[in-house]
């Protein structure tokens, strides 16, 4: 499990800069090109089952998509189907059919409803838990943890007919209490962003709307995740990260 690259997409869809000020929505054509690049370079996309078993040969990648936007269903799923690529999608059990109210600057993005979740499961995707309502879980109270872990997992299991095994922290934030609560709720693994803390805070590499082919290749190079995580805390490592970008542009 530890040897696989884990990529994180927030959203897939065609959006203007005004509608997507945070550059979260990767256009479907770019997703197609990025996945094509991985396949051409010999990367093996993993199912969640294979990832959890540790069936991760060299150049294995787990593709993850957060938040469960309706646009993923309409614009992302067709790309995955065409390329026959497995993926893991994290949804918010308490906001199915609702909108992205947690984002003040883009609160009206539509989220998948229960039928959308069933469609993704029917398409062979692993549909896992992103919590109940996108609450921060680091430094929060017990009631919020229960709602976003135990209650969210139960609701998703009732909908899909199977226990969710993976959890993705909203905002990527976690602490020791949150990680312990994830384990107690019965999850097998949990994903953060860059901050690593064992199997219940596995780092992912984020892909966003402003990534070029060069930066995408750089993000899939060995050692990028470690450098990115460390460069946020150690300014002297930032030149090394920039050097890695330069080498990626020549490959």
MARBA-3410 file (N, C-alpha, C, O; in Angstrom, 1 decimal):
251
0.8,-1.2,0.0,0.0,0.0,0.0,0.9,1.3,0.0,0.5,2.2,-0.7 ~ 1.9,1.2,0.8,2.8,2.4,0.9,3.5,2.8,-0.4,3.9,3.9,-0.6 ~ 3.7,1.8,-1.3,4.4,2.1,-2.5,3.7,2.7,-3.7,4.3,3.1,-4.7 ~ 2.4,2.9,-3.5,1.6,3.5,-4.6,1.5,5.0,-4.5,1.5,5.6,-3.4 ~ 1.4,5.6,-5.7,1.2,7.0,-5.8,-0.3,7.2,-5.6,-1.1,6.5,-6.3
-0.8,8.1,-4.8,-2.2,8.5,-4.7,-2.4,9.9,-5.2,-1.9,10.8,-4.6 ~ -3.2,10.0,-6.2,-3.5,11.3,-6.8,-4.9,11.7,-6.3,-5.8,10.9,-6.2 ~ -5.0,13.0,-6.0,-6.3,13.6,-5.6,-6.8,14.7,-6.5,-6.1,15.7,-6.8 ~ -7.9,14.5,-7.1,-8.7,15.5,-7.9,-9.8,16.0,-7.0,-10.6,15.2,-6.4 ~ -10.0,17.3,-6.9,-11.1,17.8,-6.2,-12.4,17.7,-7.1,-13.4,17.2,-6.6
-12.3,18.1,-8.3,-13.5,18.1,-9.2,-13.1,18.0,-10.6,-11.9,18.4,-11.0 ~ -14.0,17.5,-11.4,-13.8,17.5,-12.9,-14.9,18.3,-13.5,-16.1,18.1,-13.1 ~ -14.6,19.1,-14.4,-15.6,19.9,-15.1,-15.0,21.1,-15.8,-13.9,21.6,-15.5 ~ -15.8,21.7,-16.8,-15.4,22.9,-17.5,-15.9,24.1,-16.8,-17.1,24.3,-16.7 ~ -15.0,24.9,-16.2,-15.4,26.1,-15.4,-14.5,27.3,-15.8,-13.3,27.1,-16.1
-15.1,28.4,-15.8,-14.4,29.7,-16.0,-13.6,30.0,-14.7,-13.9,29.5,-13.7 ~ -12.6,30.9,-14.8,-11.9,31.3,-13.6,-12.8,32.0,-12.6,-12.6,31.8,-11.4 ~ -13.8,32.7,-13.2,-14.7,33.4,-12.3,-15.6,32.4,-11.5,-15.9,32.6,-10.3 ~ -15.9,31.3,-12.1,-16.8,30.4,-11.5,-16.0,29.4,-10.6,-16.5,28.8,-9.7 ~ -14.7,29.3,-10.9,-13.8,28.4,-10.2,-12.6,29.1,-9.7,-11.5,28.9,-10.2
-12.7,30.1,-8.8,-11.5,30.9,-8.3,-10.4,30.1,-7.7,-9.3,30.6,-7.6 ~ -10.7,28.9,-7.2,-9.7,28.1,-6.5,-9.1,27.1,-7.4,-8.3,26.3,-6.9 ~ -9.4,27.1,-8.7,-8.8,26.2,-9.6,-9.0,24.7,-9.3,-8.1,23.9,-9.4 ~ -10.2,24.3,-8.8,-10.5,23.0,-8.4,-10.9,22.1,-9.5,-10.7,20.9,-9.4 ~ -11.5,22.6,-10.5,-12.2,21.8,-11.6,-11.2,21.6,-12.7,-10.9,22.5,-13.5
-10.8,20.4,-12.9,-9.9,20.0,-14.0,-10.8,19.7,-15.2,-11.7,18.8,-15.0 ~ -10.6,20.3,-16.3,-11.4,20.0,-17.5,-11.3,18.5,-17.9,-10.3,17.9,-17.7 ~ -12.4,18.0,-18.4,-12.4,16.5,-18.7,-11.4,16.2,-19.8,-10.8,15.1,-19.7 ~ -11.1,17.1,-20.8,-10.1,16.8,-21.8,-8.7,16.7,-21.2,-7.9,15.9,-21.6 ~ -8.5,17.5,-20.2,-7.2,17.5,-19.5,-7.0,16.2,-18.7,-6.0,15.6,-18.6
-8.1,15.8,-18.0,-8.1,14.6,-17.3,-7.8,13.4,-18.2,-7.0,12.5,-17.9 ~ -8.4,13.4,-19.4,-8.2,12.4,-20.4,-6.7,12.3,-20.8,-6.1,11.3,-20.8 ~ -6.1,13.5,-21.0,-4.7,13.6,-21.4,-3.8,13.1,-20.3,-2.9,12.4,-20.5 ~ -4.1,13.5,-19.0,-3.3,13.1,-17.9,-3.3,11.6,-17.7,-2.3,11.0,-17.5 ~ -4.5,11.0,-17.7,-4.6,9.6,-17.5,-3.9,8.8,-18.7,-3.3,7.8,-18.5
-4.1,9.4,-19.9,-3.4,8.8,-21.1,-1.9,8.8,-20.9,-1.3,7.8,-21.3 ~ -1.4,9.9,-20.4,0.1,10.0,-20.1,0.5,8.9,-19.1,1.5,8.3,-19.3 ~ -0.3,8.7,-18.1,0.1,7.7,-17.1,0.1,6.3,-17.7,1.0,5.5,-17.6 ~ -1.0,6.0,-18.5,-1.1,4.7,-19.1,0.1,4.4,-20.1,0.6,3.4,-20.2 ~ 0.4,5.5,-20.9,1.5,5.4,-21.9,2.8,5.1,-21.2,3.7,4.5,-21.8
3.0,5.6,-20.0,4.2,5.5,-19.3,4.3,4.2,-18.4,5.2,4.0,-17.6 ~ 3.2,3.4,-18.5,3.3,2.1,-17.8,2.7,2.1,-16.4,2.9,1.2,-15.7 ~ 2.0,3.2,-16.0,1.4,3.2,-14.7,0.2,2.3,-14.7,-0.6,2.1,-15.6 ~ 0.0,1.6,-13.5,-1.1,0.7,-13.3,-2.2,1.3,-12.4,-1.9,1.5,-11.2 ~ -3.3,1.8,-12.9,-4.3,2.3,-12.0,-4.9,1.2,-11.1,-5.2,0.1,-11.6
-5.1,1.5,-9.8,-5.5,0.5,-8.8,-7.0,0.6,-8.4,-7.5,1.7,-8.4 ~ -7.6,-0.5,-8.2,-8.9,-0.5,-7.4,-8.5,-0.3,-5.9,-7.4,-0.5,-5.5 ~ -9.5,0.1,-5.2,-9.3,0.2,-3.7,-8.9,-1.1,-3.1,-8.1,-1.2,-2.2 ~ -9.6,-2.2,-3.6,-9.3,-3.5,-3.1,-7.8,-3.8,-3.3,-7.1,-4.3,-2.3 ~ -7.2,-3.6,-4.5,-5.8,-3.9,-4.7,-4.9,-3.1,-3.8,-3.9,-3.5,-3.3
-5.3,-1.8,-3.7,-4.5,-0.9,-2.8,-4.5,-1.4,-1.4,-3.4,-1.4,-0.8 ~ -5.6,-1.8,-0.9,-5.7,-2.2,0.5,-5.0,-3.6,0.7,-4.4,-3.8,1.8 ~ -5.0,-4.4,-0.3,-4.3,-5.7,-0.2,-2.8,-5.5,-0.3,-2.0,-6.4,0.1 ~ -2.3,-4.3,-0.7,-0.9,-4.1,-0.9,-0.4,-4.7,-2.3,0.8,-4.8,-2.5 ~ -1.4,-4.9,-3.2,-1.0,-5.4,-4.5,-0.6,-4.1,-5.4,-1.4,-3.7,-6.2
0.5,-3.6,-5.1,1.0,-2.3,-5.7,2.3,-2.5,-6.4,3.4,-2.1,-5.8 ~ 2.4,-3.1,-7.5,3.6,-3.2,-8.3,4.2,-1.8,-8.6,3.5,-0.8,-8.4 ~ 5.4,-1.7,-9.0,6.0,-0.5,-9.4,5.2,0.3,-10.4,4.5,-0.3,-11.2 ~ 5.1,1.6,-10.2,4.3,2.5,-11.0,2.8,2.2,-10.8,2.1,2.1,-11.8 ~ 2.3,2.0,-9.6,0.9,1.9,-9.3,0.4,3.2,-8.9,1.0,4.0,-8.2
-0.9,3.5,-9.2,-1.5,4.8,-8.9,-2.9,4.5,-8.5,-3.7,3.8,-9.2 ~ -3.3,5.1,-7.4,-4.7,5.1,-6.9,-5.3,6.5,-7.2,-4.8,7.5,-6.7 ~ -6.3,6.5,-8.1,-7.0,7.8,-8.5,-8.1,8.1,-7.5,-9.0,7.2,-7.3 ~ -8.1,9.3,-6.9,-9.2,9.6,-6.0,-9.8,10.9,-6.3,-9.1,11.8,-6.8 ~ -11.1,11.1,-6.1,-11.9,12.2,-6.5,-12.7,12.6,-5.3,-13.5,11.8,-4.8
-12.6,13.9,-4.8,-13.3,14.3,-3.6,-14.6,15.0,-3.9,-14.8,15.5,-5.0 ~ -15.4,15.0,-2.8,-16.6,15.9,-2.7,-17.8,15.4,-3.4,-19.0,15.7,-3.0 ~ -17.7,14.6,-4.5,-18.9,14.0,-5.1,-19.7,15.0,-5.9,-20.9,15.1,-5.8 ~ -19.0,15.8,-6.7,-19.8,16.8,-7.5,-20.6,16.1,-8.7,-20.1,15.1,-9.2 ~ -21.7,16.7,-9.0,-22.5,16.2,-10.1,-21.7,16.2,-11.4,-21.8,15.4,-12.3
-20.8,17.2,-11.5,-20.0,17.3,-12.8,-19.1,16.2,-12.9,-18.7,15.8,-14.1 ~ -18.7,15.5,-11.8,-17.8,14.4,-12.0,-18.6,13.3,-12.7,-18.1,12.6,-13.6 ~ -19.9,13.1,-12.3,-20.7,12.1,-12.9,-20.9,12.4,-14.4,-20.9,11.4,-15.2 ~ -21.1,13.6,-14.7,-21.4,14.0,-16.1,-20.2,14.1,-17.0,-20.2,13.8,-18.2 ~ -19.0,14.6,-16.4,-17.9,14.8,-17.3,-16.6,14.0,-16.9,-15.7,13.8,-17.8
-16.6,13.5,-15.7,-15.4,12.7,-15.3,-15.6,11.2,-15.5,-14.7,10.5,-16.1 ~ -16.8,10.7,-15.2,-17.0,9.3,-15.3,-16.9,8.8,-16.8,-16.4,7.7,-17.0 ~ -17.4,9.6,-17.8,-17.2,9.1,-19.2,-15.8,8.9,-19.5,-15.4,8.0,-20.3 ~ -14.9,9.8,-19.0,-13.4,9.6,-19.3,-12.9,8.3,-18.7,-12.2,7.6,-19.4 ~ -13.3,8.0,-17.5,-12.8,6.8,-16.8,-13.3,5.6,-17.6,-12.6,4.6,-17.7
-14.6,5.7,-18.0,-15.2,4.5,-18.7,-14.5,4.3,-20.1,-14.1,3.2,-20.4 ~ -14.2,5.4,-20.8,-13.5,5.3,-22.1,-12.1,4.6,-21.9,-11.8,3.8,-22.7 ~ -11.4,5.1,-20.9,-10.0,4.6,-20.7,-10.0,3.3,-19.9,-8.9,2.7,-19.7 ~ -11.2,2.9,-19.4,-11.3,1.7,-18.5,-10.3,1.7,-17.3,-9.6,0.8,-17.0 ~ -10.4,2.9,-16.6,-9.6,3.2,-15.5,-10.4,3.1,-14.2,-11.4,3.8,-14.1
-10.0,2.4,-13.2,-10.7,2.4,-11.9,-10.4,3.6,-11.1,-9.4,4.3,-11.3 ~ -11.3,4.0,-10.2,-11.1,5.2,-9.4,-11.9,5.0,-8.1,-12.8,4.2,-8.0 ~ -11.5,5.8,-7.1,-12.2,5.9,-5.8,-12.8,7.3,-5.6,-12.0,8.3,-5.8 ~ -14.0,7.4,-5.3,-14.7,8.7,-5.2,-15.2,8.9,-3.8,-15.9,7.9,-3.2 ~ -15.0,10.0,-3.2,-15.4,10.3,-1.8,-16.6,11.2,-1.9,-16.6,12.3,-2.5
-17.7,10.8,-1.2,-18.9,11.6,-1.2,-19.3,12.0,0.2,-18.8,11.4,1.2 ~ -20.2,13.0,0.3,-20.6,13.5,1.6,-22.0,13.0,1.9,-23.0,13.4,1.2 ~ -22.2,12.1,2.8,-23.4,11.4,3.0,-24.6,12.3,3.4,-25.7,12.1,3.0 ~ -24.3,13.4,4.1,-25.3,14.3,4.6,-25.7,15.4,3.6,-26.6,16.2,3.8 ~ -25.0,15.5,2.4,-25.2,16.5,1.5,-25.6,16.0,0.1,-25.6,16.7,-0.9
-26.0,14.7,0.0,-26.3,14.2,-1.3,-27.5,14.9,-1.9,-28.5,15.1,-1.3 ~ -27.3,15.3,-3.2,-28.3,16.1,-3.8,-28.3,17.6,-3.5,-29.2,18.3,-3.9 ~ -27.4,18.0,-2.6,-27.3,19.4,-2.2,-26.3,20.1,-2.9,-26.0,19.8,-4.1 ~ -25.7,21.2,-2.3,-24.8,22.0,-3.0,-23.6,22.3,-2.1,-23.6,22.0,-0.9 ~ -22.5,22.9,-2.6,-21.3,23.0,-1.9,-21.3,24.2,-1.0,-20.5,25.2,-1.2
-22.1,24.2,0.0,-22.3,25.4,0.9,-21.1,25.7,1.7,-21.0,26.8,2.3 ~ -20.2,24.7,1.8,-19.0,25.0,2.7,-18.0,25.9,2.0,-17.1,26.4,2.7 ~ -18.2,26.2,0.7,-17.3,27.1,0.0,-17.9,28.5,-0.2,-18.8,28.6,-1.1 ~ -17.5,29.5,0.5,-18.2,30.8,0.4,-18.1,31.4,-1.0,-19.0,32.1,-1.4 ~ -17.0,31.1,-1.7,-16.8,31.8,-3.0,-17.4,31.0,-4.1,-17.4,31.4,-5.3
-17.9,29.8,-3.9,-18.6,29.0,-4.9,-19.5,28.0,-4.3,-19.3,26.7,-4.3 ~ -20.6,28.5,-3.6,-21.4,27.6,-2.8,-22.5,26.9,-3.6,-23.2,26.1,-3.0 ~ -22.6,27.1,-4.9,-23.8,26.5,-5.6,-23.5,25.3,-6.5,-24.3,25.0,-7.4 ~ -22.3,24.7,-6.3,-22.0,23.6,-7.2,-22.8,22.4,-6.7,-22.8,22.0,-5.5 ~ -23.5,21.8,-7.7,-24.4,20.7,-7.4,-23.6,19.4,-7.0,-22.6,19.1,-7.7
-24.1,18.7,-6.0,-23.5,17.4,-5.6,-24.4,16.2,-6.1,-25.6,16.4,-6.3 ~ -23.7,15.1,-6.2,-24.5,13.9,-6.7,-25.6,13.6,-5.6,-25.4,13.8,-4.4 ~ -26.7,13.0,-6.1,-27.7,12.6,-5.2,-27.6,11.0,-5.0,-26.6,10.4,-5.5 ~ -28.5,10.4,-4.4,-28.5,9.0,-4.1,-28.4,8.2,-5.4,-27.7,7.2,-5.4 ~ -29.2,8.6,-6.4,-29.2,7.9,-7.6,-27.8,8.0,-8.3,-27.3,7.0,-8.9
-27.1,9.1,-8.1,-25.8,9.3,-8.7,-24.8,8.4,-8.0,-23.9,7.9,-8.7 ~ -24.9,8.2,-6.7,-24.0,7.3,-6.0,-24.2,5.9,-6.5,-23.3,5.2,-6.8 ~ -25.5,5.5,-6.7,-25.8,4.2,-7.2,-25.2,4.0,-8.6,-24.7,2.9,-9.0 ~ -25.3,5.0,-9.5,-24.7,5.0,-10.8,-23.2,4.8,-10.8,-22.7,4.0,-11.5 ~ -22.5,5.5,-9.9,-21.1,5.3,-9.8,-20.7,3.9,-9.3,-19.8,3.3,-9.8
-21.5,3.4,-8.3,-21.2,2.0,-7.9,-21.5,1.0,-9.0,-20.7,0.1,-9.2 ~ -22.5,1.2,-9.7,-22.9,0.4,-10.9,-21.8,0.4,-12.0,-21.7,-0.5,-12.7 ~ -21.1,1.5,-12.1,-20.0,1.7,-13.0,-18.7,1.1,-12.6,-17.7,1.1,-13.3 ~ -18.7,0.5,-11.4,-17.5,-0.2,-10.9,-16.6,0.7,-10.0,-15.5,0.3,-9.7 ~ -17.0,1.9,-9.7,-16.2,2.8,-8.9,-16.3,2.4,-7.4,-17.3,1.9,-7.0
-15.3,2.7,-6.7,-15.3,2.6,-5.2,-15.8,3.9,-4.7,-15.1,4.9,-4.7 ~ -17.0,3.9,-4.1,-17.6,5.1,-3.5,-17.4,5.1,-2.0,-17.9,4.2,-1.3 ~ -16.6,6.0,-1.5,-16.2,6.0,-0.1,-16.6,7.3,0.6,-17.2,8.1,0.0 ~ -16.2,7.4,1.9,-16.7,8.5,2.7,-15.8,9.7,2.8,-14.6,9.6,3.0 ~ -16.4,10.9,2.6,-15.8,12.2,2.8,-16.4,12.9,4.0,-16.2,14.1,4.2
-17.2,12.1,4.8,-17.8,12.7,6.0,-19.3,13.0,5.7,-19.9,12.5,4.7 ~ -19.9,13.7,6.6,-21.3,14.1,6.6,-21.6,15.4,5.9,-22.4,15.5,5.0 ~ -20.8,16.4,6.3,-21.1,17.8,5.8,-19.9,18.6,5.5,-20.0,19.9,5.5 ~ -18.7,18.0,5.3,-17.5,18.7,5.0,-17.0,19.5,6.2,-16.4,20.6,6.0 ~ -17.3,19.1,7.4,-16.8,19.8,8.6,-15.3,19.6,8.8,-14.8,18.5,8.4
-14.6,20.5,9.4,-13.2,20.3,9.8,-13.2,19.3,10.9,-14.1,19.3,11.8 ~ -12.3,18.3,10.9,-12.2,17.3,11.9,-11.1,17.5,12.8,-11.1,16.8,13.9 ~ -10.1,18.3,12.5,-9.0,18.6,13.5,-9.5,19.5,14.5,-10.0,20.6,14.2 ~ -9.3,19.2,15.8,-9.7,20.1,16.9,-11.2,20.2,17.1,-11.6,21.2,17.7 ~ -12.0,19.3,16.6,-13.4,19.4,16.7,-13.9,18.7,17.9,-13.2,18.1,18.7
-15.3,18.7,18.1,-15.9,18.0,19.3,-16.3,16.6,18.9,-16.3,16.2,17.7 ~ -16.6,15.8,19.9,-17.0,14.4,19.7,-18.2,14.3,18.9,-18.3,13.4,18.0 ~ -19.2,15.1,19.0,-20.5,15.1,18.3,-20.2,15.2,16.8,-20.7,14.5,15.9 ~ -19.3,16.1,16.4,-19.0,16.3,15.0,-18.2,15.1,14.4,-18.5,14.7,13.3 ~ -17.3,14.6,15.2,-16.6,13.4,14.8,-17.6,12.2,14.5,-17.5,11.5,13.5
-18.5,12.0,15.5,-19.5,10.9,15.3,-20.3,11.1,14.0,-20.5,10.2,13.3 ~ -20.8,12.3,13.9,-21.7,12.6,12.7,-20.9,12.4,11.4,-21.5,11.8,10.4 ~ -19.7,12.8,11.3,-18.9,12.8,10.1,-18.2,11.4,9.8,-17.7,11.2,8.7 ~ -18.1,10.6,10.9,-17.5,9.3,10.7,-18.5,8.2,10.8,-18.8,7.5,9.8 ~ -18.9,7.9,12.0,-19.9,6.8,12.2,-21.2,7.0,11.5,-21.6,6.1,10.8
-21.8,8.1,11.7,-23.1,8.3,11.0,-23.0,8.4,9.5,-23.8,7.8,8.8 ~ -21.9,9.0,9.0,-21.7,9.1,7.6,-21.5,7.8,7.0,-22.0,7.5,5.9 ~ -20.7,7.0,7.6,-20.4,5.6,7.1,-21.6,4.8,7.1,-21.8,4.0,6.2 ~ -22.4,4.8,8.1,-23.6,4.0,8.2,-24.6,4.4,7.1,-25.2,3.5,6.4 ~ -24.8,5.7,6.8,-25.7,6.2,5.8,-25.2,5.7,4.4,-26.0,5.3,3.6
-23.9,5.8,4.2,-23.4,5.4,2.9,-23.5,3.9,2.7,-23.8,3.4,1.6 ~ -23.3,3.1,3.8,-23.4,1.7,3.7,-24.9,1.3,3.4,-25.1,0.3,2.6 ~ -25.8,2.0,3.9,-27.2,1.7,3.7,-27.6,2.0,2.2,-28.4,1.3,1.6 ~ -26.9,3.0,1.6,-27.2,3.3,0.2,-26.5,2.4,-0.8,-27.1,2.0,-1.8 ~ -25.2,2.0,-0.5,-24.5,1.2,-1.4,-24.5,-0.3,-1.2,-24.2,-1.1,-2.1
-24.9,-0.6,0.0,-24.9,-2.1,0.4,-23.6,-2.6,0.8,-23.4,-3.8,0.9 ~ -22.6,-1.7,1.0,-21.3,-2.2,1.4,-20.6,-1.2,2.4,-20.8,0.0,2.2 ~ -19.9,-1.7,3.3,-19.2,-0.8,4.3,-18.1,0.0,3.6,-17.3,-0.5,2.9 ~ -18.2,1.3,3.8,-17.1,2.1,3.3,-15.8,1.8,4.0,-15.7,1.7,5.3 ~ -14.7,1.7,3.3,-13.4,1.3,3.9,-12.4,2.4,3.9,-11.5,2.4,4.7
-12.6,3.5,3.1,-11.7,4.6,3.1,-12.4,5.9,3.4,-13.5,6.1,3.1 ~ -11.6,6.7,4.0,-12.1,8.1,4.4,-11.1,9.1,3.9,-9.9,8.9,4.0 ~ -11.7,10.2,3.5,-10.8,11.4,3.1,-11.2,12.6,3.9,-12.3,13.0,4.0 ~ -10.2,13.1,4.6,-10.4,14.2,5.5,-10.8,15.5,4.8,-10.1,15.9,3.8 ~ -12.0,16.1,5.1,-12.3,17.4,4.5,-11.2,18.4,4.8,-10.7,18.5,5.9
-10.8,19.1,3.8,-9.7,20.1,3.8,-8.3,19.4,4.1,-7.3,20.1,4.2 ~ -8.3,18.1,4.1,-7.1,17.4,4.4,-6.6,17.5,5.8,-5.5,17.0,6.2 ~ -7.5,18.0,6.7,-7.0,18.3,8.1,-7.4,17.2,9.1,-8.4,16.5,9.0 ~ -6.4,16.9,9.9,-6.6,15.8,10.9,-5.7,16.0,12.1,-4.7,16.8,12.0 ~ -6.0,15.4,13.2,-5.1,15.4,14.4,-5.2,14.0,15.0,-5.9,13.1,14.5
-4.5,13.8,16.1,-4.5,12.5,16.7,-5.9,12.0,17.1,-6.2,10.8,17.0 ~ -6.7,12.9,17.6,-8.1,12.5,18.0,-8.9,12.1,16.8,-9.6,11.1,16.9 ~ -8.8,12.8,15.7,-9.6,12.5,14.5,-9.1,11.2,13.9,-9.9,10.4,13.5 ~ -7.8,10.9,13.9,-7.3,9.7,13.4,-7.8,8.5,14.2,-8.1,7.5,13.7 ~ -7.8,8.7,15.5,-8.3,7.6,16.4,-9.8,7.3,16.2,-10.2,6.2,16.2
-10.5,8.4,15.9,-11.9,8.3,15.6,-12.2,7.6,14.3,-13.1,6.8,14.2 ~ -11.3,7.8,13.3,-11.5,7.1,12.0,-11.3,5.6,12.2,-12.0,4.8,11.7 ~ -10.2,5.3,13.0,-10.0,3.9,13.2,-11.1,3.2,14.0,-11.5,2.1,13.7 ~ -11.6,3.9,15.0,-12.7,3.4,15.8,-14.0,3.2,15.0,-14.8,2.3,15.2 ~ -14.2,4.1,14.0,-15.4,4.0,13.1,-15.3,2.8,12.1,-16.3,2.5,11.4
-14.2,2.1,12.1,-14.1,0.9,11.3,-13.5,1.1,9.9,-13.5,0.2,9.1 ~ -12.9,2.3,9.6,-12.3,2.5,8.3,-10.9,1.7,8.2,-10.2,1.6,9.3 ~ -10.5,1.3,7.0,-9.2,0.6,6.9,-8.1,1.6,6.6,-7.0,1.3,6.8 ~ -8.4,2.8,6.0,-7.4,3.7,5.6,-8.1,5.1,5.6,-9.3,5.2,5.3 ~ -7.3,6.1,5.8,-7.8,7.5,5.6,-6.7,8.3,4.9,-5.5,8.1,5.1
-7.2,9.3,4.1,-6.3,10.1,3.3,-6.3,11.5,3.7,-7.3,12.1,3.9 ~ -5.1,12.1,3.8,-4.9,13.5,4.0,-4.5,14.2,2.7,-4.9,13.7,1.6 ~ -3.7,15.2,2.8,-3.1,15.8,1.6,-1.7,15.5,1.6,-1.2,14.5,1.1 ~ -0.9,16.5,2.3,0.6,16.2,2.3,1.0,15.8,3.7,2.2,15.2,3.8 ~ 0.2,15.9,4.7,0.7,15.6,6.1,0.5,14.1,6.3,-0.6,13.6,6.4
1.6,13.4,6.6,1.6,12.0,6.7,1.6,11.6,8.2,2.3,12.2,9.0 ~ 0.7,10.6,8.5,0.7,10.1,9.9,0.1,8.7,9.9,-0.9,8.4,10.5 ~ 0.9,7.7,9.3,0.4,6.3,9.3,-0.7,6.0,8.4,-1.0,6.9,7.5 ~ -1.3,4.9,8.6,-2.4,4.4,7.6,-3.7,5.2,7.7,-4.5,5.2,6.8 ~ -3.8,6.0,8.8,-5.0,6.9,8.9,-4.7,8.3,8.6,-5.5,9.2,9.0
-3.6,8.6,7.9,-3.4,9.9,7.3,-2.3,9.7,6.2,-1.2,10.1,6.3 ~ -2.8,9.0,5.1,-1.9,8.7,4.0,-1.9,10.0,3.1,-3.0,10.4,2.7 ~ -0.8,10.5,2.7,-0.7,11.7,1.9,-1.1,11.4,0.4,-0.9,10.3,-0.1 ~ -1.7,12.4,-0.2,-2.1,12.4,-1.6,-1.4,13.6,-2.3,-1.1,14.6,-1.7 ~ -1.2,13.4,-3.6,-0.7,14.5,-4.4,-1.9,15.1,-5.2,-2.6,14.4,-5.9
-2.1,16.4,-5.0,-3.3,17.1,-5.6,-3.0,17.5,-7.0,-1.9,17.9,-7.3 ~ -4.0,17.3,-7.8,-4.0,17.8,-9.2,-5.0,18.8,-9.4,-6.2,18.6,-9.0 ~ -4.7,20.0,-9.9,-5.7,21.1,-10.1,-5.8,21.6,-11.5,-5.1,21.1,-12.4 ~ -6.6,22.6,-11.6,-6.9,23.1,-13.0,-5.8,23.8,-13.7,-5.8,24.0,-14.9 ~ -4.8,24.3,-12.9,-3.7,25.0,-13.5,-2.5,24.1,-13.8,-1.4,24.6,-14.2
-2.6,22.8,-13.5,-1.4,21.9,-13.8,-1.3,21.8,-15.3,-2.2,21.6,-16.0 ~ 0.0,22.0,-15.7,0.3,21.7,-17.1,0.8,20.3,-17.3,0.9,19.6,-16.3 ~ 1.1,19.9,-18.5,1.6,18.5,-18.7,2.9,18.4,-17.9,3.2,17.3,-17.4 ~ 3.7,19.4,-17.9,5.0,19.4,-17.2,4.8,19.2,-15.7,5.5,18.4,-15.1 ~ 4.0,20.0,-15.1,3.8,19.9,-13.7,3.1,18.6,-13.3,3.4,18.0,-12.2
2.2,18.1,-14.2,1.6,16.8,-13.9,2.7,15.7,-13.9,2.7,14.9,-13.0 ~ 3.6,15.7,-14.9,4.6,14.7,-14.9,5.5,14.9,-13.7,5.9,13.9,-13.1 ~ 5.8,16.1,-13.3,6.6,16.3,-12.1,5.9,15.7,-10.8,6.6,15.2,-10.0 ~ 4.6,15.9,-10.7,3.9,15.4,-9.5,3.9,13.9,-9.5,3.6,13.3,-8.4 ~ 4.1,13.2,-10.6,4.1,11.7,-10.6,5.5,11.2,-10.4,5.7,10.0,-10.5
6.5,12.0,-10.3,7.9,11.5,-10.2,8.2,11.0,-8.7,7.6,11.6,-7.8 ~ 9.0,10.0,-8.6,9.3,9.5,-7.2,9.9,10.7,-6.4,10.8,11.4,-6.9 ~ 9.5,10.7,-5.2,10.0,11.7,-4.3,9.3,13.0,-4.2,9.6,13.9,-3.4 ~ 8.4,13.3,-5.2,7.7,14.6,-5.2,6.9,14.8,-3.9,7.0,15.9,-3.3 ~ 6.2,13.8,-3.5,5.3,14.0,-2.4,6.1,14.3,-1.1,5.7,15.2,-0.3
7.2,13.6,-0.9,8.1,13.9,0.2,8.7,15.3,0.2,8.6,16.0,1.2 ~ 9.1,15.7,-1.0,9.7,17.1,-1.2,8.6,18.1,-0.9,8.9,19.1,-0.3 ~ 7.5,17.9,-1.5,6.4,18.9,-1.3,6.0,19.0,0.1,5.8,20.1,0.6 ~ 5.9,17.9,0.8,5.5,17.9,2.2,6.6,18.7,3.1,6.2,19.5,3.9 ~ 7.8,18.4,2.8,8.9,19.0,3.6,9.1,20.5,3.2,9.5,21.3,4.0
8.9,20.8,1.9,9.2,22.2,1.5,8.2,23.2,2.1,8.6,24.4,2.3 ~ 7.1,22.7,2.6,6.2,23.6,3.3,6.6,24.0,4.6,6.2,25.0,5.2 ~ 7.6,23.2,5.2,8.1,23.4,6.5,9.5,23.9,6.5,10.0,24.6,7.5 ~ 10.2,23.6,5.4,11.6,23.9,5.4,11.9,24.7,4.1,12.1,24.1,3.0 ~ 11.9,26.1,4.2,12.1,26.9,3.0,13.3,26.6,2.1,13.3,26.7,0.9
14.4,26.1,2.7,15.6,25.8,2.0,15.4,24.6,1.0,16.2,24.5,0.1 ~ 14.3,23.8,1.2,14.1,22.7,0.3,13.3,23.1,-1.0,13.2,22.4,-1.9 ~ 12.8,24.4,-1.0,12.0,24.8,-2.1,12.8,24.8,-3.4,12.3,24.4,-4.5 ~ 14.1,25.2,-3.4,14.9,25.1,-4.7,15.0,23.7,-5.2,15.0,23.5,-6.4 ~ 15.0,22.7,-4.3,15.1,21.3,-4.8,13.8,21.0,-5.5,13.8,20.3,-6.5
12.7,21.5,-5.0,11.4,21.2,-5.6,11.4,21.9,-7.0,10.9,21.3,-8.0 ~ 11.9,23.1,-7.1,11.9,23.8,-8.4,12.8,23.0,-9.4,12.5,23.0,-10.6 ~ 13.9,22.5,-8.9,14.8,21.7,-9.7,14.1,20.5,-10.3,14.3,20.1,-11.4 ~ 13.3,19.9,-9.4,12.5,18.7,-9.9,11.6,19.1,-11.0,11.4,18.3,-11.9 ~ 11.0,20.2,-10.9,10.1,20.7,-12.0,10.9,20.8,-13.3,10.4,20.4,-14.3
12.1,21.4,-13.2,12.9,21.5,-14.4,13.3,20.2,-15.0,13.2,20.1,-16.2 ~ 13.6,19.2,-14.2,13.9,17.9,-14.7,12.7,17.2,-15.4,12.8,16.6,-16.4 ~ 11.5,17.5,-14.8,10.3,16.9,-15.3,10.0,17.5,-16.7,9.5,16.7,-17.6 ~ 10.3,18.7,-16.9,10.0,19.3,-18.2,10.9,18.8,-19.3,10.6,19.0,-20.5 ~ 12.0,18.1,-18.9,12.9,17.5,-20.0,12.7,16.0,-20.2,13.4,15.4,-21.0
11.7,15.5,-19.5,11.5,14.0,-19.7,10.4,13.8,-20.7,10.0,12.7,-21.0
END
